[in-house]
Amino acid sequence: MDYKQELKTFFKDNCLLDEPMARHTTYRTGGKAEVYVYPKTREEWSFVLKLAETENIPLRIIGFGSNILVSGKGIGGIVCSTKRMNQVTLDGEHIKAEAGAALDKVCEMACEAGLAGMEKLSGIPGSVGGAVYMNAGAFGQETFDCLEYFDIIDREGRPATLLKEEVKHAYRKVEGVQDCIILSAGFKLQKGEFTQLIESRNTVLHKRMEKQPLEFPSAGSVFKRPANDYASRLIDDTGLRGLSVGGAKVSEKHAGFIVNFNRATPQDIKTLMDVVREKVKEKHGVELELEQILWGDFD
């Protein structure tokens, strides 16, 4: 029995073969994944990890796909989705969320419980696992601000709990988690004033609607913020707002976004990323660093 059939037998309906990744990324484009599975328990994760290790099969982890561009050529191996691990529990000033829970759901729950510290993360379209993995943030708040610990399993299937203090983290960067699967995270918040928190959350959501091109598929900010500047300002100042390649375009609403405005291929988006980086470097001497993750081969 080959590994695909082994996974299908073990996961049944939670295993999809030749699954189009356009269904699982916010760019709404991408080739097929050879195998796409939804592990939910530690035992299921151990099974798929052991199989991948034994058979030397590439294995990738995805949450909401809100920071990933998948090649149109597709990707071999196994893609594991955390999306069906989505339980969130509240205990006093502590919130524990599984990796596949929506970060925005956690923010909403915190605000409604009168707990402060995550309200400015409202509206971020990713999962808790993805947010911890890259220390997602917005409006001056970061995931690690209120993070207390997170539970992982390594590629050999060994579980561990990492305290925030044990992990080096910075702006959109967390060290040492690249070879781990994040299973859940615990947050410690502060008591706040309910009305102010709801107002703050609503203000953030309104700003997102007002300033970001939410009407088109995208994956948020394409580039990391360069030192003492903003990628969007540099892109705008270079005259690239509205620049398009195929069905991909630098958003006219927010130059830090690339949007899929007309059935863009992954290569359209990747080529536009490259053009933007090249032209910004040419004019400003700044090398923009990708915030988004590329999966598969691009031309």
KOLTIRO-180598 format. One record per residue (C-alpha): residue in one letter; x, y, z. Coordinates in steps of 0.1 Angstrom, whole numbers, padded with zeros to 4 digits. Layout:
// residues N
{residuo->A	c1->X	c2->Y	c3->Z};
...
END
This chain:
// residues 299
{residuo->M	c1->0000	c2->0000	c3->0000};
{residuo->D	c1->0015	c2->0034	c3->-0009};
{residuo->Y	c1->0015	c2->0063	c3->0016};
{residuo->K	c1->-0015	c2->0080	c3->0000};
{residuo->Q	c1->-0037	c2->0049	c3->0005};
{residuo->E	c1->-0024	c2->0044	c3->0040};
{residuo->L	c1->-0034	c2->0080	c3->0049};
{residuo->K	c1->-0068	c2->0076	c3->0032};
{residuo->T	c1->-0074	c2->0044	c3->0051};
{residuo->F	c1->-0064	c2->0060	c3->0084};
{residuo->F	c1->-0081	c2->0094	c3->0080};
{residuo->K	c1->-0110	c2->0084	c3->0058};
{residuo->D	c1->-0130	c2->0116	c3->0050};
{residuo->N	c1->-0104	c2->0137	c3->0066};
{residuo->C	c1->-0080	c2->0129	c3->0038};
{residuo->L	c1->-0083	c2->0145	c3->0004};
{residuo->L	c1->-0062	c2->0135	c3->-0027};
{residuo->D	c1->-0051	c2->0159	c3->-0054};
{residuo->E	c1->-0068	c2->0187	c3->-0035};
{residuo->P	c1->-0067	c2->0222	c3->-0052};
{residuo->M	c1->-0049	c2->0246	c3->-0028};
{residuo->A	c1->-0070	c2->0275	c3->-0042};
{residuo->R	c1->-0097	c2->0262	c3->-0018};
{residuo->H	c1->-0074	c2->0266	c3->0012};
{residuo->T	c1->-0055	c2->0299	c3->0008};
{residuo->T	c1->-0069	c2->0334	c3->0010};
{residuo->Y	c1->-0052	c2->0343	c3->-0024};
{residuo->R	c1->-0078	c2->0318	c3->-0038};
{residuo->T	c1->-0052	c2->0304	c3->-0063};
{residuo->G	c1->-0027	c2->0276	c3->-0063};
{residuo->G	c1->-0021	c2->0241	c3->-0077};
{residuo->K	c1->-0030	c2->0208	c3->-0062};
{residuo->A	c1->-0016	c2->0192	c3->-0030};
{residuo->E	c1->-0009	c2->0155	c3->-0035};
{residuo->V	c1->-0024	c2->0147	c3->-0001};
{residuo->Y	c1->-0044	c2->0170	c3->0022};
{residuo->V	c1->-0052	c2->0158	c3->0057};
{residuo->Y	c1->-0069	c2->0171	c3->0089};
{residuo->P	c1->-0052	c2->0156	c3->0119};
{residuo->K	c1->-0070	c2->0165	c3->0151};
{residuo->T	c1->-0055	c2->0144	c3->0179};
{residuo->R	c1->-0019	c2->0139	c3->0191};
{residuo->E	c1->-0022	c2->0103	c3->0180};
{residuo->E	c1->-0032	c2->0113	c3->0145};
{residuo->W	c1->-0004	c2->0138	c3->0143};
{residuo->S	c1->0020	c2->0111	c3->0154};
{residuo->F	c1->0008	c2->0088	c3->0127};
{residuo->V	c1->0012	c2->0112	c3->0099};
{residuo->L	c1->0046	c2->0125	c3->0112};
{residuo->K	c1->0059	c2->0089	c3->0115};
{residuo->L	c1->0047	c2->0080	c3->0080};
{residuo->A	c1->0063	c2->0111	c3->0065};
{residuo->E	c1->0096	c2->0104	c3->0084};
{residuo->T	c1->0097	c2->0067	c3->0075};
{residuo->E	c1->0088	c2->0072	c3->0038};
{residuo->N	c1->0108	c2->0105	c3->0035};
{residuo->I	c1->0077	c2->0124	c3->0023};
{residuo->P	c1->0077	c2->0163	c3->0024};
{residuo->L	c1->0052	c2->0175	c3->0050};
{residuo->R	c1->0038	c2->0210	c3->0053};
{residuo->I	c1->0014	c2->0226	c3->0079};
{residuo->I	c1->-0014	c2->0250	c3->0071};
{residuo->G	c1->-0039	c2->0270	c3->0091};
{residuo->F	c1->-0061	c2->0294	c3->0073};
{residuo->G	c1->-0036	c2->0298	c3->0044};
{residuo->S	c1->-0037	c2->0336	c3->0049};
{residuo->N	c1->0000	c2->0341	c3->0045};
{residuo->I	c1->0009	c2->0315	c3->0018};
{residuo->L	c1->0012	c2->0315	c3->-0019};
{residuo->V	c1->0012	c2->0280	c3->-0035};
{residuo->S	c1->0027	c2->0274	c3->-0069};
{residuo->G	c1->0004	c2->0267	c3->-0098};
{residuo->K	c1->0026	c2->0236	c3->-0104};
{residuo->G	c1->0012	c2->0221	c3->-0072};
{residuo->I	c1->0031	c2->0206	c3->-0043};
{residuo->G	c1->0041	c2->0170	c3->-0036};
{residuo->G	c1->0039	c2->0152	c3->-0003};
{residuo->I	c1->0014	c2->0159	c3->0025};
{residuo->V	c1->-0003	c2->0191	c3->0036};
{residuo->C	c1->-0017	c2->0189	c3->0072};
{residuo->S	c1->-0044	c2->0214	c3->0081};
{residuo->T	c1->-0051	c2->0224	c3->0117};
{residuo->K	c1->-0085	c2->0239	c3->0107};
{residuo->R	c1->-0105	c2->0212	c3->0125};
{residuo->M	c1->-0086	c2->0217	c3->0158};
{residuo->N	c1->-0106	c2->0248	c3->0167};
{residuo->Q	c1->-0116	c2->0246	c3->0204};
{residuo->V	c1->-0113	c2->0277	c3->0226};
{residuo->T	c1->-0118	c2->0278	c3->0264};
{residuo->L	c1->-0119	c2->0307	c3->0288};
{residuo->D	c1->-0109	c2->0304	c3->0324};
{residuo->G	c1->-0107	c2->0336	c3->0344};
{residuo->E	c1->-0081	c2->0358	c3->0327};
{residuo->H	c1->-0067	c2->0328	c3->0307};
{residuo->I	c1->-0077	c2->0317	c3->0273};
{residuo->K	c1->-0065	c2->0284	c3->0257};
{residuo->A	c1->-0070	c2->0280	c3->0220};
{residuo->E	c1->-0063	c2->0251	c3->0196};
{residuo->A	c1->-0040	c2->0259	c3->0167};
{residuo->G	c1->-0068	c2->0259	c3->0141};
{residuo->A	c1->-0091	c2->0284	c3->0160};
{residuo->A	c1->-0096	c2->0317	c3->0143};
{residuo->L	c1->-0074	c2->0344	c3->0160};
{residuo->D	c1->-0103	c2->0368	c3->0155};
{residuo->K	c1->-0126	c2->0345	c3->0175};
{residuo->V	c1->-0101	c2->0346	c3->0204};
{residuo->C	c1->-0100	c2->0384	c3->0202};
{residuo->E	c1->-0138	c2->0386	c3->0202};
{residuo->M	c1->-0141	c2->0362	c3->0231};
{residuo->A	c1->-0115	c2->0382	c3->0251};
{residuo->C	c1->-0132	c2->0415	c3->0245};
{residuo->E	c1->-0166	c2->0402	c3->0254};
{residuo->A	c1->-0152	c2->0388	c3->0286};
{residuo->G	c1->-0137	c2->0422	c3->0295};
{residuo->L	c1->-0101	c2->0411	c3->0290};
{residuo->A	c1->-0076	c2->0434	c3->0274};
{residuo->G	c1->-0045	c2->0428	c3->0254};
{residuo->M	c1->-0057	c2->0413	c3->0221};
{residuo->E	c1->-0083	c2->0438	c3->0209};
{residuo->K	c1->-0060	c2->0453	c3->0183};
{residuo->L	c1->-0054	c2->0419	c3->0167};
{residuo->S	c1->-0091	c2->0418	c3->0157};
{residuo->G	c1->-0098	c2->0410	c3->0121};
{residuo->I	c1->-0065	c2->0393	c3->0114};
{residuo->P	c1->-0076	c2->0365	c3->0091};
{residuo->G	c1->-0053	c2->0338	c3->0103};
{residuo->S	c1->-0054	c2->0309	c3->0128};
{residuo->V	c1->-0040	c2->0309	c3->0163};
{residuo->G	c1->-0012	c2->0285	c3->0153};
{residuo->G	c1->-0002	c2->0307	c3->0123};
{residuo->A	c1->-0003	c2->0338	c3->0145};
{residuo->V	c1->0021	c2->0322	c3->0171};
{residuo->Y	c1->0043	c2->0308	c3->0144};
{residuo->M	c1->0051	c2->0343	c3->0129};
{residuo->N	c1->0042	c2->0365	c3->0159};
{residuo->A	c1->0014	c2->0381	c3->0139};
{residuo->G	c1->0004	c2->0417	c3->0149};
{residuo->A	c1->-0013	c2->0449	c3->0140};
{residuo->F	c1->-0019	c2->0484	c3->0153};
{residuo->G	c1->0010	c2->0481	c3->0178};
{residuo->Q	c1->0000	c2->0447	c3->0194};
{residuo->E	c1->0016	c2->0414	c3->0187};
{residuo->T	c1->0005	c2->0378	c3->0194};
{residuo->F	c1->0034	c2->0373	c3->0218};
{residuo->D	c1->0024	c2->0403	c3->0240};
{residuo->C	c1->-0002	c2->0382	c3->0258};
{residuo->L	c1->0011	c2->0347	c3->0250};
{residuo->E	c1->0019	c2->0326	c3->0280};
{residuo->Y	c1->0029	c2->0293	c3->0264};
{residuo->F	c1->0022	c2->0271	c3->0234};
{residuo->D	c1->0020	c2->0233	c3->0230};
{residuo->I	c1->0040	c2->0217	c3->0202};
{residuo->I	c1->0048	c2->0183	c3->0188};
{residuo->D	c1->0081	c2->0179	c3->0170};
{residuo->R	c1->0087	c2->0160	c3->0137};
{residuo->E	c1->0095	c2->0128	c3->0157};
{residuo->G	c1->0061	c2->0130	c3->0174};
{residuo->R	c1->0074	c2->0142	c3->0208};
{residuo->P	c1->0051	c2->0167	c3->0226};
{residuo->A	c1->0064	c2->0197	c3->0246};
{residuo->T	c1->0052	c2->0229	c3->0261};
{residuo->L	c1->0072	c2->0261	c3->0254};
{residuo->L	c1->0069	c2->0291	c3->0277};
{residuo->K	c1->0071	c2->0325	c3->0260};
{residuo->E	c1->0103	c2->0333	c3->0279};
{residuo->E	c1->0120	c2->0303	c3->0264};
{residuo->V	c1->0114	c2->0314	c3->0228};
{residuo->K	c1->0133	c2->0341	c3->0210};
{residuo->H	c1->0108	c2->0363	c3->0192};
{residuo->A	c1->0108	c2->0397	c3->0174};
{residuo->Y	c1->0087	c2->0415	c3->0148};
{residuo->R	c1->0071	c2->0389	c3->0126};
{residuo->K	c1->0097	c2->0363	c3->0137};
{residuo->V	c1->0098	c2->0334	c3->0161};
{residuo->E	c1->0130	c2->0313	c3->0163};
{residuo->G	c1->0131	c2->0276	c3->0167};
{residuo->V	c1->0096	c2->0267	c3->0157};
{residuo->Q	c1->0102	c2->0258	c3->0120};
{residuo->D	c1->0105	c2->0221	c3->0127};
{residuo->C	c1->0075	c2->0220	c3->0151};
{residuo->I	c1->0038	c2->0217	c3->0148};
{residuo->I	c1->0020	c2->0241	c3->0171};
{residuo->L	c1->-0011	c2->0224	c3->0186};
{residuo->S	c1->-0025	c2->0250	c3->0210};
{residuo->A	c1->-0016	c2->0282	c3->0228};
{residuo->G	c1->-0024	c2->0298	c3->0261};
{residuo->F	c1->-0028	c2->0335	c3->0267};
{residuo->K	c1->-0029	c2->0355	c3->0299};
{residuo->L	c1->-0048	c2->0388	c3->0296};
{residuo->Q	c1->-0056	c2->0417	c3->0319};
{residuo->K	c1->-0090	c2->0429	c3->0332};
{residuo->G	c1->-0103	c2->0458	c3->0311};
{residuo->E	c1->-0134	c2->0479	c3->0307};
{residuo->F	c1->-0159	c2->0460	c3->0285};
{residuo->T	c1->-0173	c2->0491	c3->0267};
{residuo->Q	c1->-0138	c2->0504	c3->0258};
{residuo->L	c1->-0126	c2->0470	c3->0246};
{residuo->I	c1->-0156	c2->0465	c3->0223};
{residuo->E	c1->-0152	c2->0501	c3->0210};
{residuo->S	c1->-0115	c2->0495	c3->0204};
{residuo->R	c1->-0122	c2->0462	c3->0186};
{residuo->N	c1->-0149	c2->0478	c3->0164};
{residuo->T	c1->-0125	c2->0507	c3->0156};
{residuo->V	c1->-0099	c2->0483	c3->0144};
{residuo->L	c1->-0124	c2->0463	c3->0123};
{residuo->H	c1->-0136	c2->0495	c3->0108};
{residuo->K	c1->-0101	c2->0507	c3->0100};
{residuo->R	c1->-0094	c2->0473	c3->0083};
{residuo->M	c1->-0125	c2->0477	c3->0061};
{residuo->E	c1->-0117	c2->0513	c3->0053};
{residuo->K	c1->-0080	c2->0509	c3->0045};
{residuo->Q	c1->-0075	c2->0473	c3->0033};
{residuo->P	c1->-0088	c2->0458	c3->0000};
{residuo->L	c1->-0110	c2->0432	c3->0017};
{residuo->E	c1->-0132	c2->0430	c3->-0015};
{residuo->F	c1->-0104	c2->0410	c3->-0033};
{residuo->P	c1->-0086	c2->0378	c3->-0024};
{residuo->S	c1->-0052	c2->0386	c3->-0009};
{residuo->A	c1->-0028	c2->0374	c3->0018};
{residuo->G	c1->-0024	c2->0406	c3->0037};
{residuo->S	c1->0008	c2->0425	c3->0039};
{residuo->V	c1->0032	c2->0411	c3->0013};
{residuo->F	c1->0064	c2->0425	c3->0028};
{residuo->K	c1->0078	c2->0430	c3->0063};
{residuo->R	c1->0081	c2->0465	c3->0076};
{residuo->P	c1->0116	c2->0478	c3->0068};
{residuo->A	c1->0135	c2->0496	c3->0096};
{residuo->N	c1->0121	c2->0530	c3->0103};
{residuo->D	c1->0097	c2->0529	c3->0073};
{residuo->Y	c1->0067	c2->0512	c3->0058};
{residuo->A	c1->0067	c2->0489	c3->0028};
{residuo->S	c1->0035	c2->0504	c3->0016};
{residuo->R	c1->0050	c2->0539	c3->0016};
{residuo->L	c1->0081	c2->0528	c3->-0003};
{residuo->I	c1->0059	c2->0510	c3->-0029};
{residuo->D	c1->0036	c2->0540	c3->-0032};
{residuo->D	c1->0065	c2->0564	c3->-0035};
{residuo->T	c1->0079	c2->0543	c3->-0063};
{residuo->G	c1->0047	c2->0548	c3->-0082};
{residuo->L	c1->0036	c2->0511	c3->-0081};
{residuo->R	c1->0001	c2->0515	c3->-0068};
{residuo->G	c1->-0022	c2->0498	c3->-0093};
{residuo->L	c1->0006	c2->0480	c3->-0111};
{residuo->S	c1->-0006	c2->0447	c3->-0125};
{residuo->V	c1->0008	c2->0415	c3->-0139};
{residuo->G	c1->-0019	c2->0392	c3->-0154};
{residuo->G	c1->-0047	c2->0390	c3->-0128};
{residuo->A	c1->-0026	c2->0403	c3->-0099};
{residuo->K	c1->-0024	c2->0439	c3->-0089};
{residuo->V	c1->-0008	c2->0461	c3->-0063};
{residuo->S	c1->-0038	c2->0473	c3->-0045};
{residuo->E	c1->-0050	c2->0509	c3->-0052};
{residuo->K	c1->-0064	c2->0510	c3->-0017};
{residuo->H	c1->-0033	c2->0498	c3->0002};
{residuo->A	c1->0000	c2->0495	c3->-0017};
{residuo->G	c1->0013	c2->0469	c3->0008};
{residuo->F	c1->-0012	c2->0444	c3->-0005};
{residuo->I	c1->-0012	c2->0424	c3->-0038};
{residuo->V	c1->-0047	c2->0413	c3->-0047};
{residuo->N	c1->-0061	c2->0387	c3->-0070};
{residuo->F	c1->-0085	c2->0409	c3->-0089};
{residuo->N	c1->-0090	c2->0388	c3->-0120};
{residuo->R	c1->-0083	c2->0351	c3->-0117};
{residuo->A	c1->-0046	c2->0356	c3->-0110};
{residuo->T	c1->-0023	c2->0327	c3->-0113};
{residuo->P	c1->0003	c2->0321	c3->-0086};
{residuo->Q	c1->0030	c2->0330	c3->-0111};
{residuo->D	c1->0013	c2->0364	c3->-0118};
{residuo->I	c1->0014	c2->0371	c3->-0080};
{residuo->K	c1->0050	c2->0359	c3->-0076};
{residuo->T	c1->0062	c2->0379	c3->-0107};
{residuo->L	c1->0045	c2->0410	c3->-0093};
{residuo->M	c1->0062	c2->0405	c3->-0060};
{residuo->D	c1->0096	c2->0404	c3->-0078};
{residuo->V	c1->0089	c2->0435	c3->-0099};
{residuo->V	c1->0079	c2->0454	c3->-0068};
{residuo->R	c1->0111	c2->0444	c3->-0049};
{residuo->E	c1->0133	c2->0452	c3->-0078};
{residuo->K	c1->0118	c2->0487	c3->-0084};
{residuo->V	c1->0118	c2->0497	c3->-0048};
{residuo->K	c1->0154	c2->0486	c3->-0044};
{residuo->E	c1->0163	c2->0506	c3->-0076};
{residuo->K	c1->0147	c2->0538	c3->-0063};
{residuo->H	c1->0152	c2->0536	c3->-0026};
{residuo->G	c1->0180	c2->0511	c3->-0021};
{residuo->V	c1->0158	c2->0491	c3->0003};
{residuo->E	c1->0156	c2->0453	c3->-0001};
{residuo->L	c1->0120	c2->0444	c3->0008};
{residuo->E	c1->0117	c2->0411	c3->0027};
{residuo->L	c1->0088	c2->0388	c3->0020};
{residuo->E	c1->0064	c2->0383	c3->0049};
{residuo->Q	c1->0045	c2->0357	c3->0029};
{residuo->I	c1->0055	c2->0321	c3->0025};
{residuo->L	c1->0060	c2->0305	c3->-0009};
{residuo->W	c1->0052	c2->0268	c3->-0014};
{residuo->G	c1->0064	c2->0249	c3->-0045};
{residuo->D	c1->0083	c2->0260	c3->-0076};
{residuo->F	c1->0080	c2->0293	c3->-0094};
{residuo->D	c1->0096	c2->0304	c3->-0126};
END
